[in-house]
Amino acid sequence: MSAAGQSIVIAPAELETIEAEAPRRRRRRQQEVKERGAISSADRKRPVVIASMWILQVVMFIGLLVAGLGPIAWSARASVANSQAIISNPMGIWTTPLQWGNLPLAWNGAQIGASLGNTVLVAVGCTVATLFVSATAAYLLSVLRPKWSPILSGAILATLFLPGVISLVPLYLTILSMPVLNVSLLNTFWGVWLPAGASAFNVVVLKRFFDSIPRELIEAARIDGASAIRVFTTVVIPLSRPILGVVTLLTIIASWKDYLWPMLVLTNPSLQPVSVTLGNFGNGTTLPFAVQMAAVFLTIIIPVVLFVIFQKQFLRGVSAAGGLKG
């Protein structure tokens, strides 16, 4: 028989080997397709491309480092510099003599210490109110699911499309004279704590997480005779600690930097948080500019330190916010 007419005979063992390797080849091709980018794998091995990519990564890293840590570093240096040096040459203060006395003057003279204490009270109260209201509302909509839960869910989602400034006047009038009780919450921390609990965004985030909790666990607790409150405290809350940590950190940061609402509610200077105290520096204050910069540094360093300490829990909670596995 001629070569053109010859047929190829494949042994059964070779056929099995080819069939076993076929899925591997397909997976390898799919992986190669996924890894394709602007630069091919062959070009990545070229010395010129390797050097260019390395230089680009170093430049981007330095740029991000300067953009992120530059303002904090400059604020730290300005807090112990001379006022005249800061005004005349802001970028030349790195070589000026250190004046450590600015920090105690800012802590005592600018009342940053008392303002930071007020800020801690505001942050803790807002966090407790937010966690209580948001977690219970999300549990109602996700687990209990009454007949009117779709209407309530739609109403909560609708508030996300409204700017917060729209509700500023009605909310202030409510705080000025509480319905039914007919009491005023002005110059009280309750006037800041209670409105912070009504956060539609946190309710939606927690509801989404509660939806991902396996229903078998909740049904098993109900079969064992657990009430709705016991299911909430012993099943839902322990499984939701990652997302509750994220909501806690976000609430603390938001309340720490909030300015407008505390300024309206807390008109007494002895009750004002640090954000309002810093805003009052421009109203005819006699403090030197360097002392004001020291007050600013003391204010911003605390949230930065908190994030550095709890960054693992924060990132872990964000990654777990999409649901539970297993």
Backbone hydrogen bonds, N-H to C=O, Kabsch-Sander energy under -0.5 kcal/mol:
donor,donor_aa,acceptor,acceptor_aa,energy
6,Q,2,S,-0.7
6,Q,3,A,-0.6
9,V,7,S,-0.5
10,I,8,I,-0.5
15,L,11,A,-2.3
16,E,12,P,-2.1
17,T,13,A,-1.9
18,I,14,E,-2.4
19,E,15,L,-2.4
20,A,16,E,-2.0
21,E,17,T,-2.0
22,A,18,I,-1.4
24,R,20,A,-0.6
25,R,21,E,-2.2
26,R,22,A,-2.3
27,R,23,P,-2.5
28,R,24,R,-2.4
29,R,25,R,-2.6
30,Q,26,R,-2.6
31,Q,27,R,-2.4
32,E,28,R,-2.2
33,V,29,R,-2.3
34,K,30,Q,-2.3
35,E,31,Q,-1.9
36,R,32,E,-0.5
36,R,33,V,-0.8
44,R,40,S,-1.6
45,K,41,S,-0.5
45,K,42,A,-0.9
46,R,43,D,-1.4
50,I,46,R,-2.5
51,A,47,P,-2.6
52,S,48,V,-2.3
53,M,49,V,-2.7
54,W,50,I,-2.1
55,I,51,A,-2.4
56,L,52,S,-2.5
57,Q,53,M,-2.3
58,V,54,W,-2.1
59,V,55,I,-2.5
60,M,56,L,-2.4
61,F,57,Q,-2.3
62,I,58,V,-2.5
63,G,59,V,-2.4
64,L,60,M,-2.5
65,L,61,F,-2.3
66,V,62,I,-2.6
67,A,63,G,-2.5
68,G,64,L,-2.2
69,L,65,L,-2.7
70,G,65,L,-0.5
70,G,66,V,-1.6
73,A,69,L,-2.8
74,W,70,G,-2.7
75,S,71,P,-2.3
76,A,72,I,-2.2
77,R,73,A,-2.2
78,A,74,W,-2.7
79,S,75,S,-1.5
80,V,77,R,-1.0
81,A,78,A,-1.3
86,I,82,N,-2.0
87,I,83,S,-2.0
88,S,84,Q,-2.6
89,N,85,A,-2.2
92,G,89,N,-1.4
93,I,90,P,-0.7
95,T,92,G,-0.9
96,T,93,I,-1.0
99,Q,80,V,-2.7
102,N,99,Q,-1.5
103,L,100,W,-1.0
105,L,101,G,-1.6
106,A,102,N,-2.3
107,W,103,L,-2.3
108,N,104,P,-2.4
109,G,104,P,-0.5
109,G,105,L,-1.4
110,A,105,L,-1.3
111,Q,108,N,-0.5
112,I,106,A,-1.5
113,G,107,W,-1.9
115,S,111,Q,-1.9
116,L,112,I,-2.8
117,G,113,G,-1.8
118,N,114,A,-2.1
119,T,115,S,-2.4
120,V,116,L,-2.2
121,L,117,G,-2.0
122,V,118,N,-2.5
123,A,119,T,-2.9
124,V,120,V,-2.7
125,G,121,L,-2.4
126,C,122,V,-2.6
127,T,123,A,-2.1
128,V,124,V,-2.5
129,A,125,G,-2.4
130,T,126,C,-2.5
131,L,127,T,-2.7
132,F,128,V,-2.3
133,V,129,A,-2.3
134,S,130,T,-2.6
135,A,131,L,-2.0
136,T,132,F,-1.9
137,A,133,V,-2.3
138,A,134,S,-2.6
139,Y,135,A,-2.3
140,L,136,T,-2.1
141,L,137,A,-2.2
142,S,138,A,-2.3
143,V,139,Y,-2.2
144,L,139,Y,-1.9
145,R,140,L,-2.4
149,S,146,P,-1.5
152,L,148,W,-1.9
153,S,149,S,-2.8
154,G,150,P,-2.3
155,A,151,I,-2.1
156,I,152,L,-2.3
157,L,153,S,-2.4
158,A,154,G,-2.0
159,T,155,A,-1.2
160,L,156,I,-0.6
160,L,157,L,-1.0
161,F,158,A,-1.2
162,L,159,T,-1.1
166,I,163,P,-1.4
167,S,163,P,-0.6
167,S,164,G,-0.7
168,L,165,V,-0.9
169,V,165,V,-0.5
171,L,167,S,-2.0
172,Y,168,L,-2.2
173,L,169,V,-2.4
174,T,170,P,-1.9
175,I,171,L,-2.2
176,L,172,Y,-2.3
177,S,173,L,-1.5
178,M,183,V,-3.2
181,L,179,P,-2.9
182,N,178,M,-2.6
185,L,175,I,-2.6
187,N,265,V,-2.5
188,T,185,L,-1.2
191,G,185,L,-0.6
191,G,188,T,-1.0
192,V,189,F,-1.3
193,W,189,F,-2.6
194,L,190,W,-2.2
196,A,192,V,-0.9
197,G,193,W,-0.9
197,G,194,L,-1.0
198,A,194,L,-0.6
198,A,195,P,-0.8
199,S,197,G,-1.9
200,A,198,A,-0.6
203,V,199,S,-1.7
204,V,200,A,-2.3
205,V,201,F,-2.3
206,L,202,N,-2.6
207,K,203,V,-2.4
208,R,204,V,-2.2
209,F,205,V,-1.7
210,F,206,L,-2.9
211,D,207,K,-2.2
212,S,208,R,-0.7
212,S,209,F,-1.0
213,I,210,F,-1.2
217,L,214,P,-0.9
218,I,214,P,-0.9
219,E,215,R,-2.8
220,A,216,E,-2.3
221,A,217,L,-1.9
222,R,218,I,-2.0
223,I,219,E,-2.4
224,D,220,A,-1.7
225,G,222,R,-1.5
226,A,221,A,-2.4
231,V,227,S,-2.5
232,F,228,A,-1.8
233,T,229,I,-2.3
234,T,230,R,-2.5
235,V,231,V,-1.7
236,V,231,V,-2.2
237,I,232,F,-2.2
239,L,235,V,-1.4
240,S,236,V,-1.1
240,S,237,I,-0.8
241,R,238,P,-0.9
244,L,240,S,-2.4
245,G,241,R,-2.1
246,V,242,P,-1.6
247,V,243,I,-2.4
248,T,244,L,-2.2
249,L,245,G,-2.3
250,L,246,V,-2.6
251,T,247,V,-2.3
252,I,248,T,-2.4
253,I,249,L,-2.4
254,A,250,L,-2.4
255,S,251,T,-2.7
256,W,252,I,-1.9
257,K,253,I,-1.6
258,D,254,A,-0.7
263,M,259,Y,-1.8
264,L,260,L,-1.7
265,V,261,W,-2.3
266,L,262,P,-2.5
267,T,265,V,-1.1
271,L,268,N,-1.9
272,Q,268,N,-0.7
272,Q,269,P,-0.6
274,V,115,S,-0.7
277,T,273,P,-2.0
278,L,274,V,-2.5
279,G,275,S,-1.3
280,N,276,V,-1.1
280,N,277,T,-0.5
281,F,278,L,-1.4
282,G,279,G,-0.6
283,N,280,N,-1.4
284,G,282,G,-1.5
285,T,281,F,-1.0
292,Q,288,P,-1.8
293,M,289,F,-2.2
294,A,290,A,-2.0
295,A,291,V,-2.0
296,V,292,Q,-2.1
297,F,293,M,-2.4
298,L,294,A,-2.4
299,T,295,A,-1.4
300,I,296,V,-2.1
301,I,297,F,-2.0
302,I,298,L,-0.6
304,V,300,I,-1.3
305,V,301,I,-2.4
306,L,302,I,-2.4
307,F,303,P,-2.2
308,V,304,V,-2.3
309,I,305,V,-2.2
310,F,306,L,-2.3
311,Q,308,V,-0.5
314,F,310,F,-2.2
315,L,311,Q,-2.8
316,R,312,K,-2.5
317,G,313,Q,-2.2
318,V,314,F,-2.2
319,S,315,L,-2.2
320,A,316,R,-1.5
321,A,317,G,-0.5
321,A,318,V,-0.9
322,G,319,S,-0.5
323,G,320,A,-1.3
